[in-house]
């Protein structure tokens, strides 16, 4: 049986890279012939813009929503010493050094891809043939993406079973046009699952059909699989700070924790600022496996990333805390994840006032986490197998 997956793949984003690998590898280990549909996105050099398929460039926003967003952003800028975050108009490919990019390429080479589709038109004119098509996870259904997301609803499929696995919308509300489009596109699915409860409620109301909530695909693989993949770093007795963007207040907080504890601070993020900073070690060359290693062997993990939080859970990080910035409109997925694992008190206060002693005193019950992982993993695997084999 041949299975084709469409997801956010071949990415230099740690989370996107590892989640796409996880779904692919799990199905491959079950004995299926699996490919990821190689639909190119704007960062690809050979990407061709379609005249027929367009992104949702302009979204409806009430004045109240606009005002609330601007106030939150202004608050964050003041809190951050006059700088929101380092402004980034480059892709992750531009931000990584050559060594890191090679590691991403080597890791992604494990995945079998379909023939490349340089444009959405190419995909619709000559779609690949599979027995089953799966929309993969991550924010494939987020209408704020800078490319057309219609293919991620499998509307190019002419014949074959259609399933979504742990798809994420990433936002709380859809515009009226988005609702019409989503309802039409979702009508062709044989089974639908999403990653967040908020998305489940939204789509159940929109479609009037049952929607399952399942874990991120990284939970499909055994814990030992991820642990074996993690590359142990040279550093010891360190605090890991992994940020999606260089946020001054969070970096300053990490430096404070390092000073209080006497540990080294390792800063890993996709903008790689100040490589020779005296107060921390800036990691410049981590690939996906090194990323896992830095999480697995840290004395403490501080992050604002959903997938860094996921792997802190999976890899048994000694302790970890997640921060949601005031301007983060996707923070609900982190709150929901922490709640699922009874880790609500591992969400950092936005004032970042907790001391290292306070953080360390809030220990993690690994036995409870393992039990929850097994439960979530069982439900996720059952959803996939039931709908593939039926």
TORKOL-4160 file (C-alpha; in steps of 0.2 Angstrom, whole numbers, padded with zeros to 4 digits, m for minus):
390
<pt num="1" X="0000" Y="0000" Z="0000"/>
<pt num="2" X="0007" Y="0017" Z="m0005"/>
<pt num="3" X="0004" Y="0032" Z="0006"/>
<pt num="4" X="0008" Y="0050" Z="0001"/>
<pt num="5" X="0010" Y="0064" Z="0015"/>
<pt num="6" X="0008" Y="0082" Z="0012"/>
<pt num="7" X="0015" Y="0093" Z="0026"/>
<pt num="8" X="0028" Y="0106" Z="0029"/>
<pt num="9" X="0044" Y="0097" Z="0025"/>
<pt num="10" X="0062" Y="0099" Z="0020"/>
<pt num="11" X="0062" Y="0113" Z="0032"/>
<pt num="12" X="0077" Y="0121" Z="0042"/>
<pt num="13" X="0065" Y="0123" Z="0056"/>
<pt num="14" X="0069" Y="0110" Z="0070"/>
<pt num="15" X="0050" Y="0107" Z="0074"/>
<pt num="16" X="0044" Y="0106" Z="0056"/>
<pt num="17" X="0058" Y="0095" Z="0051"/>
<pt num="18" X="0056" Y="0083" Z="0066"/>
<pt num="19" X="0037" Y="0082" Z="0065"/>
<pt num="20" X="0037" Y="0078" Z="0046"/>
<pt num="21" X="0051" Y="0064" Z="0049"/>
<pt num="22" X="0041" Y="0057" Z="0063"/>
<pt num="23" X="0025" Y="0053" Z="0053"/>
<pt num="24" X="0035" Y="0047" Z="0039"/>
<pt num="25" X="0046" Y="0036" Z="0049"/>
<pt num="26" X="0031" Y="0028" Z="0059"/>
<pt num="27" X="0022" Y="0023" Z="0044"/>
<pt num="28" X="0037" Y="0016" Z="0036"/>
<pt num="29" X="0041" Y="0006" Z="0051"/>
<pt num="30" X="0024" Y="m0001" Z="0050"/>
<pt num="31" X="0029" Y="m0008" Z="0032"/>
<pt num="32" X="0020" Y="0005" Z="0021"/>
<pt num="33" X="0028" Y="0012" Z="0006"/>
<pt num="34" X="0028" Y="0031" Z="0010"/>
<pt num="35" X="0033" Y="0047" Z="0001"/>
<pt num="36" X="0031" Y="0065" Z="0006"/>
<pt num="37" X="0024" Y="0075" Z="m0008"/>
<pt num="38" X="0038" Y="0087" Z="m0013"/>
<pt num="39" X="0027" Y="0103" Z="m0015"/>
<pt num="40" X="0039" Y="0118" Z="m0015"/>
<pt num="41" X="0036" Y="0133" Z="m0005"/>
<pt num="42" X="0042" Y="0151" Z="m0008"/>
<pt num="43" X="0059" Y="0149" Z="0000"/>
<pt num="44" X="0064" Y="0136" Z="m0014"/>
<pt num="45" X="0075" Y="0144" Z="m0027"/>
<pt num="46" X="0064" Y="0136" Z="m0041"/>
<pt num="47" X="0047" Y="0140" Z="m0034"/>
<pt num="48" X="0035" Y="0146" Z="m0047"/>
<pt num="49" X="0021" Y="0158" Z="m0041"/>
<pt num="50" X="0004" Y="0152" Z="m0047"/>
<pt num="51" X="m0009" Y="0164" Z="m0055"/>
<pt num="52" X="m0023" Y="0153" Z="m0050"/>
<pt num="53" X="m0019" Y="0148" Z="m0032"/>
<pt num="54" X="m0016" Y="0162" Z="m0019"/>
<pt num="55" X="m0012" Y="0164" Z="m0001"/>
<pt num="56" X="m0025" Y="0173" Z="0011"/>
<pt num="57" X="m0015" Y="0189" Z="0010"/>
<pt num="58" X="m0028" Y="0200" Z="0019"/>
<pt num="59" X="m0038" Y="0194" Z="0034"/>
<pt num="60" X="m0053" Y="0202" Z="0041"/>
<pt num="61" X="m0050" Y="0210" Z="0058"/>
<pt num="62" X="m0061" Y="0220" Z="0069"/>
<pt num="63" X="m0056" Y="0236" Z="0077"/>
<pt num="64" X="m0056" Y="0228" Z="0094"/>
<pt num="65" X="m0045" Y="0214" Z="0088"/>
<pt num="66" X="m0033" Y="0226" Z="0080"/>
<pt num="67" X="m0032" Y="0237" Z="0095"/>
<pt num="68" X="m0030" Y="0223" Z="0107"/>
<pt num="69" X="m0015" Y="0216" Z="0096"/>
<pt num="70" X="m0007" Y="0233" Z="0095"/>
<pt num="71" X="m0008" Y="0236" Z="0114"/>
<pt num="72" X="0000" Y="0219" Z="0118"/>
<pt num="73" X="0014" Y="0222" Z="0105"/>
<pt num="74" X="0017" Y="0240" Z="0113"/>
<pt num="75" X="0018" Y="0232" Z="0130"/>
<pt num="76" X="0030" Y="0219" Z="0124"/>
<pt num="77" X="0041" Y="0232" Z="0116"/>
<pt num="78" X="0042" Y="0242" Z="0132"/>
<pt num="79" X="0045" Y="0227" Z="0142"/>
<pt num="80" X="0059" Y="0222" Z="0130"/>
<pt num="81" X="0069" Y="0238" Z="0132"/>
<pt num="82" X="0062" Y="0246" Z="0117"/>
<pt num="83" X="0065" Y="0232" Z="0105"/>
<pt num="84" X="0052" Y="0219" Z="0101"/>
<pt num="85" X="0063" Y="0206" Z="0094"/>
<pt num="86" X="0077" Y="0206" Z="0081"/>
<pt num="87" X="0067" Y="0209" Z="0065"/>
<pt num="88" X="0069" Y="0195" Z="0053"/>
<pt num="89" X="0064" Y="0196" Z="0035"/>
<pt num="90" X="0075" Y="0181" Z="0030"/>
<pt num="91" X="0071" Y="0163" Z="0029"/>
<pt num="92" X="0079" Y="0150" Z="0041"/>
<pt num="93" X="0090" Y="0144" Z="0026"/>
<pt num="94" X="0098" Y="0162" Z="0026"/>
<pt num="95" X="0100" Y="0162" Z="0045"/>
<pt num="96" X="0109" Y="0145" Z="0048"/>
<pt num="97" X="0128" Y="0143" Z="0045"/>
<pt num="98" X="0134" Y="0130" Z="0032"/>
<pt num="99" X="0138" Y="0117" Z="0044"/>
<pt num="100" X="0120" Y="0117" Z="0051"/>
<pt num="101" X="0112" Y="0117" Z="0034"/>
<pt num="102" X="0122" Y="0102" Z="0029"/>
<pt num="103" X="0116" Y="0093" Z="0045"/>
<pt num="104" X="0098" Y="0097" Z="0040"/>
<pt num="105" X="0101" Y="0091" Z="0022"/>
<pt num="106" X="0108" Y="0075" Z="0029"/>
<pt num="107" X="0094" Y="0072" Z="0040"/>
<pt num="108" X="0081" Y="0076" Z="0027"/>
<pt num="109" X="0089" Y="0064" Z="0015"/>
<pt num="110" X="0082" Y="0050" Z="0025"/>
<pt num="111" X="0064" Y="0054" Z="0019"/>
<pt num="112" X="0059" Y="0048" Z="0002"/>
<pt num="113" X="0051" Y="0062" Z="m0008"/>
<pt num="114" X="0039" Y="0062" Z="m0023"/>
<pt num="115" X="0045" Y="0070" Z="m0039"/>
<pt num="116" X="0046" Y="0089" Z="m0036"/>
<pt num="117" X="0032" Y="0101" Z="m0039"/>
<pt num="118" X="0039" Y="0118" Z="m0042"/>
<pt num="119" X="0022" Y="0126" Z="m0042"/>
<pt num="120" X="0004" Y="0122" Z="m0036"/>
<pt num="121" X="m0001" Y="0121" Z="m0054"/>
<pt num="122" X="0011" Y="0107" Z="m0058"/>
<pt num="123" X="0003" Y="0097" Z="m0043"/>
<pt num="124" X="m0015" Y="0099" Z="m0049"/>
<pt num="125" X="m0011" Y="0096" Z="m0067"/>
<pt num="126" X="m0002" Y="0080" Z="m0063"/>
<pt num="127" X="m0005" Y="0074" Z="m0045"/>
<pt num="128" X="0005" Y="0059" Z="m0039"/>
<pt num="129" X="m0004" Y="0043" Z="m0036"/>
<pt num="130" X="m0006" Y="0034" Z="m0020"/>
<pt num="131" X="m0019" Y="0023" Z="m0011"/>
<pt num="132" X="m0020" Y="0034" Z="0004"/>
<pt num="133" X="m0016" Y="0053" Z="0005"/>
<pt num="134" X="m0012" Y="0060" Z="0022"/>
<pt num="135" X="m0012" Y="0079" Z="0027"/>
<pt num="136" X="0002" Y="0079" Z="0040"/>
<pt num="137" X="0004" Y="0089" Z="0055"/>
<pt num="138" X="0011" Y="0106" Z="0060"/>
<pt num="139" X="0002" Y="0122" Z="0054"/>
<pt num="140" X="m0003" Y="0116" Z="0037"/>
<pt num="141" X="m0020" Y="0124" Z="0039"/>
<pt num="142" X="m0015" Y="0141" Z="0046"/>
<pt num="143" X="m0022" Y="0154" Z="0034"/>
<pt num="144" X="m0009" Y="0167" Z="0039"/>
<pt num="145" X="0005" Y="0157" Z="0029"/>
<pt num="146" X="0013" Y="0167" Z="0015"/>
<pt num="147" X="0008" Y="0153" Z="0002"/>
<pt num="148" X="m0008" Y="0145" Z="m0004"/>
<pt num="149" X="m0013" Y="0132" Z="0009"/>
<pt num="150" X="m0027" Y="0124" Z="m0002"/>
<pt num="151" X="m0016" Y="0109" Z="m0008"/>
<pt num="152" X="m0014" Y="0104" Z="0011"/>
<pt num="153" X="m0033" Y="0100" Z="0011"/>
<pt num="154" X="m0029" Y="0087" Z="m0003"/>
<pt num="155" X="m0041" Y="0096" Z="m0016"/>
<pt num="156" X="m0029" Y="0090" Z="m0029"/>
<pt num="157" X="m0033" Y="0071" Z="m0026"/>
<pt num="158" X="m0043" Y="0063" Z="m0039"/>
<pt num="159" X="m0045" Y="0045" Z="m0032"/>
<pt num="160" X="m0039" Y="0038" Z="m0015"/>
<pt num="161" X="m0043" Y="0039" Z="0004"/>
<pt num="162" X="m0040" Y="0056" Z="0012"/>
<pt num="163" X="m0035" Y="0057" Z="0030"/>
<pt num="164" X="m0028" Y="0072" Z="0041"/>
<pt num="165" X="m0016" Y="0068" Z="0055"/>
<pt num="166" X="m0014" Y="0081" Z="0069"/>
<pt num="167" X="m0016" Y="0096" Z="0057"/>
<pt num="168" X="m0015" Y="0113" Z="0066"/>
<pt num="169" X="m0024" Y="0129" Z="0061"/>
<pt num="170" X="m0013" Y="0139" Z="0073"/>
<pt num="171" X="m0026" Y="0153" Z="0076"/>
<pt num="172" X="m0042" Y="0154" Z="0086"/>
<pt num="173" X="m0054" Y="0161" Z="0072"/>
<pt num="174" X="m0057" Y="0160" Z="0054"/>
<pt num="175" X="m0064" Y="0174" Z="0042"/>
<pt num="176" X="m0080" Y="0171" Z="0033"/>
<pt num="177" X="m0071" Y="0166" Z="0017"/>
<pt num="178" X="m0059" Y="0155" Z="0026"/>
<pt num="179" X="m0074" Y="0146" Z="0034"/>
<pt num="180" X="m0082" Y="0143" Z="0017"/>
<pt num="181" X="m0066" Y="0137" Z="0009"/>
<pt num="182" X="m0062" Y="0125" Z="0024"/>
<pt num="183" X="m0080" Y="0118" Z="0024"/>
<pt num="184" X="m0079" Y="0114" Z="0006"/>
<pt num="185" X="m0061" Y="0106" Z="0006"/>
<pt num="186" X="m0064" Y="0096" Z="0022"/>
<pt num="187" X="m0080" Y="0088" Z="0015"/>
<pt num="188" X="m0069" Y="0077" Z="0004"/>
<pt num="189" X="m0060" Y="0069" Z="0019"/>
<pt num="190" X="m0063" Y="0051" Z="0025"/>
<pt num="191" X="m0056" Y="0055" Z="0042"/>
<pt num="192" X="m0050" Y="0071" Z="0050"/>
<pt num="193" X="m0039" Y="0074" Z="0066"/>
<pt num="194" X="m0031" Y="0089" Z="0072"/>
<pt num="195" X="m0018" Y="0093" Z="0085"/>
<pt num="196" X="m0027" Y="0106" Z="0096"/>
<pt num="197" X="m0044" Y="0105" Z="0105"/>
<pt num="198" X="m0048" Y="0123" Z="0099"/>
<pt num="199" X="m0046" Y="0117" Z="0081"/>
<pt num="200" X="m0057" Y="0102" Z="0085"/>
<pt num="201" X="m0071" Y="0113" Z="0092"/>
<pt num="202" X="m0069" Y="0125" Z="0077"/>
<pt num="203" X="m0070" Y="0112" Z="0064"/>
<pt num="204" X="m0084" Y="0102" Z="0072"/>
<pt num="205" X="m0095" Y="0117" Z="0072"/>
<pt num="206" X="m0090" Y="0122" Z="0054"/>
<pt num="207" X="m0092" Y="0104" Z="0046"/>
<pt num="208" X="m0105" Y="0096" Z="0058"/>
<pt num="209" X="m0095" Y="0080" Z="0058"/>
<pt num="210" X="m0084" Y="0071" Z="0071"/>
<pt num="211" X="m0066" Y="0078" Z="0072"/>
<pt num="212" X="m0053" Y="0068" Z="0082"/>
<pt num="213" X="m0039" Y="0076" Z="0093"/>
<pt num="214" X="m0023" Y="0067" Z="0092"/>
<pt num="215" X="m0005" Y="0070" Z="0098"/>
<pt num="216" X="0009" Y="0079" Z="0088"/>
<pt num="217" X="0017" Y="0065" Z="0076"/>
<pt num="218" X="0033" Y="0066" Z="0086"/>
<pt num="219" X="0023" Y="0056" Z="0100"/>
<pt num="220" X="0020" Y="0041" Z="0087"/>
<pt num="221" X="0038" Y="0035" Z="0089"/>
<pt num="222" X="0045" Y="0026" Z="0104"/>
<pt num="223" X="0054" Y="0037" Z="0117"/>
<pt num="224" X="0070" Y="0026" Z="0115"/>
<pt num="225" X="0070" Y="0030" Z="0096"/>
<pt num="226" X="0072" Y="0049" Z="0100"/>
<pt num="227" X="0084" Y="0046" Z="0114"/>
<pt num="228" X="0095" Y="0036" Z="0102"/>
<pt num="229" X="0095" Y="0050" Z="0089"/>
<pt num="230" X="0100" Y="0063" Z="0101"/>
<pt num="231" X="0118" Y="0069" Z="0099"/>
<pt num="232" X="0126" Y="0072" Z="0116"/>
<pt num="233" X="0134" Y="0090" Z="0116"/>
<pt num="234" X="0151" Y="0094" Z="0123"/>
<pt num="235" X="0145" Y="0106" Z="0136"/>
<pt num="236" X="0140" Y="0099" Z="0153"/>
<pt num="237" X="0130" Y="0107" Z="0168"/>
<pt num="238" X="0121" Y="0120" Z="0157"/>
<pt num="239" X="0105" Y="0129" Z="0155"/>
<pt num="240" X="0098" Y="0128" Z="0137"/>
<pt num="241" X="0089" Y="0143" Z="0131"/>
<pt num="242" X="0080" Y="0139" Z="0114"/>
<pt num="243" X="0071" Y="0154" Z="0107"/>
<pt num="244" X="0062" Y="0155" Z="0090"/>
<pt num="245" X="0068" Y="0173" Z="0089"/>
<pt num="246" X="0080" Y="0183" Z="0099"/>
<pt num="247" X="0070" Y="0191" Z="0112"/>
<pt num="248" X="0080" Y="0202" Z="0123"/>
<pt num="249" X="0070" Y="0200" Z="0139"/>
<pt num="250" X="0071" Y="0181" Z="0138"/>
<pt num="251" X="0090" Y="0181" Z="0135"/>
<pt num="252" X="0092" Y="0192" Z="0149"/>
<pt num="253" X="0082" Y="0180" Z="0160"/>
<pt num="254" X="0093" Y="0166" Z="0155"/>
<pt num="255" X="0109" Y="0175" Z="0159"/>
<pt num="256" X="0101" Y="0179" Z="0176"/>
<pt num="257" X="0097" Y="0161" Z="0179"/>
<pt num="258" X="0115" Y="0155" Z="0174"/>
<pt num="259" X="0123" Y="0168" Z="0186"/>
<pt num="260" X="0112" Y="0162" Z="0200"/>
<pt num="261" X="0115" Y="0144" Z="0197"/>
<pt num="262" X="0134" Y="0145" Z="0192"/>
<pt num="263" X="0130" Y="0135" Z="0176"/>
<pt num="264" X="0134" Y="0140" Z="0158"/>
<pt num="265" X="0120" Y="0147" Z="0147"/>
<pt num="266" X="0119" Y="0139" Z="0130"/>
<pt num="267" X="0108" Y="0149" Z="0118"/>
<pt num="268" X="0101" Y="0141" Z="0103"/>
<pt num="269" X="0090" Y="0150" Z="0091"/>
<pt num="270" X="0087" Y="0152" Z="0072"/>
<pt num="271" X="0094" Y="0170" Z="0071"/>
<pt num="272" X="0111" Y="0166" Z="0080"/>
<pt num="273" X="0115" Y="0183" Z="0087"/>
<pt num="274" X="0132" Y="0188" Z="0095"/>
<pt num="275" X="0142" Y="0172" Z="0092"/>
<pt num="276" X="0156" Y="0177" Z="0103"/>
<pt num="277" X="0146" Y="0184" Z="0118"/>
<pt num="278" X="0155" Y="0182" Z="0134"/>
<pt num="279" X="0140" Y="0178" Z="0145"/>
<pt num="280" X="0133" Y="0163" Z="0135"/>
<pt num="281" X="0138" Y="0150" Z="0122"/>
<pt num="282" X="0129" Y="0153" Z="0106"/>
<pt num="283" X="0127" Y="0137" Z="0096"/>
<pt num="284" X="0129" Y="0140" Z="0078"/>
<pt num="285" X="0129" Y="0123" Z="0070"/>
<pt num="286" X="0116" Y="0112" Z="0077"/>
<pt num="287" X="0106" Y="0101" Z="0066"/>
<pt num="288" X="0090" Y="0091" Z="0071"/>
<pt num="289" X="0100" Y="0078" Z="0081"/>
<pt num="290" X="0111" Y="0091" Z="0090"/>
<pt num="291" X="0095" Y="0100" Z="0094"/>
<pt num="292" X="0088" Y="0084" Z="0102"/>
<pt num="293" X="0104" Y="0082" Z="0112"/>
<pt num="294" X="0105" Y="0099" Z="0119"/>
<pt num="295" X="0087" Y="0096" Z="0126"/>
<pt num="296" X="0091" Y="0079" Z="0132"/>
<pt num="297" X="0106" Y="0083" Z="0142"/>
<pt num="298" X="0102" Y="0100" Z="0149"/>
<pt num="299" X="0100" Y="0104" Z="0168"/>
<pt num="300" X="0086" Y="0116" Z="0163"/>
<pt num="301" X="0077" Y="0121" Z="0147"/>
<pt num="302" X="0070" Y="0138" Z="0144"/>
<pt num="303" X="0060" Y="0140" Z="0128"/>
<pt num="304" X="0046" Y="0149" Z="0119"/>
<pt num="305" X="0045" Y="0135" Z="0106"/>
<pt num="306" X="0030" Y="0122" Z="0105"/>
<pt num="307" X="0041" Y="0108" Z="0098"/>
<pt num="308" X="0056" Y="0112" Z="0111"/>
<pt num="309" X="0042" Y="0109" Z="0124"/>
<pt num="310" X="0037" Y="0093" Z="0116"/>
<pt num="311" X="0054" Y="0086" Z="0115"/>
<pt num="312" X="0058" Y="0091" Z="0133"/>
<pt num="313" X="0043" Y="0080" Z="0137"/>
<pt num="314" X="0048" Y="0066" Z="0126"/>
<pt num="315" X="0067" Y="0066" Z="0130"/>
<pt num="316" X="0064" Y="0067" Z="0149"/>
<pt num="317" X="0072" Y="0084" Z="0151"/>
<pt num="318" X="0077" Y="0086" Z="0170"/>
<pt num="319" X="0067" Y="0102" Z="0171"/>
<pt num="320" X="0060" Y="0114" Z="0158"/>
<pt num="321" X="0049" Y="0130" Z="0157"/>
<pt num="322" X="0040" Y="0137" Z="0142"/>
<pt num="323" X="0037" Y="0156" Z="0140"/>
<pt num="324" X="0023" Y="0164" Z="0129"/>
<pt num="325" X="0027" Y="0181" Z="0124"/>
<pt num="326" X="0013" Y="0194" Z="0125"/>
<pt num="327" X="0012" Y="0196" Z="0106"/>
<pt num="328" X="0012" Y="0177" Z="0103"/>
<pt num="329" X="m0005" Y="0173" Z="0095"/>
<pt num="330" X="m0002" Y="0154" Z="0094"/>
<pt num="331" X="0001" Y="0152" Z="0113"/>
<pt num="332" X="m0014" Y="0141" Z="0116"/>
<pt num="333" X="m0006" Y="0126" Z="0109"/>
<pt num="334" X="0008" Y="0127" Z="0122"/>
<pt num="335" X="m0005" Y="0130" Z="0136"/>
<pt num="336" X="m0015" Y="0115" Z="0130"/>
<pt num="337" X="0001" Y="0104" Z="0129"/>
<pt num="338" X="0007" Y="0108" Z="0146"/>
<pt num="339" X="m0011" Y="0105" Z="0153"/>
<pt num="340" X="m0012" Y="0088" Z="0145"/>
<pt num="341" X="0004" Y="0083" Z="0154"/>
<pt num="342" X="m0001" Y="0091" Z="0171"/>
<pt num="343" X="0013" Y="0104" Z="0168"/>
<pt num="344" X="0003" Y="0120" Z="0170"/>
<pt num="345" X="0015" Y="0126" Z="0183"/>
<pt num="346" X="0029" Y="0125" Z="0170"/>
<pt num="347" X="0023" Y="0140" Z="0160"/>
<pt num="348" X="0034" Y="0155" Z="0165"/>
<pt num="349" X="0026" Y="0171" Z="0171"/>
<pt num="350" X="0027" Y="0185" Z="0157"/>
<pt num="351" X="0036" Y="0195" Z="0170"/>
<pt num="352" X="0050" Y="0182" Z="0171"/>
<pt num="353" X="0052" Y="0185" Z="0190"/>
<pt num="354" X="0055" Y="0167" Z="0196"/>
<pt num="355" X="0072" Y="0163" Z="0203"/>
<pt num="356" X="0082" Y="0148" Z="0198"/>
<pt num="357" X="0079" Y="0141" Z="0216"/>
<pt num="358" X="0060" Y="0143" Z="0213"/>
<pt num="359" X="0061" Y="0134" Z="0196"/>
<pt num="360" X="0072" Y="0120" Z="0202"/>
<pt num="361" X="0060" Y="0117" Z="0217"/>
<pt num="362" X="0046" Y="0113" Z="0205"/>
<pt num="363" X="0051" Y="0095" Z="0201"/>
<pt num="364" X="0044" Y="0085" Z="0186"/>
<pt num="365" X="0035" Y="0069" Z="0190"/>
<pt num="366" X="0042" Y="0058" Z="0176"/>
<pt num="367" X="0031" Y="0043" Z="0180"/>
<pt num="368" X="0015" Y="0053" Z="0177"/>
<pt num="369" X="0022" Y="0060" Z="0161"/>
<pt num="370" X="0026" Y="0043" Z="0155"/>
<pt num="371" X="0009" Y="0037" Z="0158"/>
<pt num="372" X="0001" Y="0051" Z="0149"/>
<pt num="373" X="0013" Y="0049" Z="0134"/>
<pt num="374" X="0008" Y="0030" Z="0133"/>
<pt num="375" X="m0011" Y="0035" Z="0133"/>
<pt num="376" X="m0009" Y="0049" Z="0120"/>
<pt num="377" X="0002" Y="0038" Z="0109"/>
<pt num="378" X="m0010" Y="0024" Z="0110"/>
<pt num="379" X="m0025" Y="0035" Z="0104"/>
<pt num="380" X="m0014" Y="0043" Z="0090"/>
<pt num="381" X="m0009" Y="0026" Z="0084"/>
<pt num="382" X="m0026" Y="0019" Z="0084"/>
<pt num="383" X="m0033" Y="0033" Z="0074"/>
<pt num="384" X="m0020" Y="0031" Z="0061"/>
<pt num="385" X="m0021" Y="0012" Z="0059"/>
<pt num="386" X="m0040" Y="0012" Z="0060"/>
<pt num="387" X="m0042" Y="0024" Z="0046"/>
<pt num="388" X="m0028" Y="0017" Z="0035"/>
<pt num="389" X="m0034" Y="m0001" Z="0037"/>
<pt num="390" X="m0053" Y="0002" Z="0036"/>
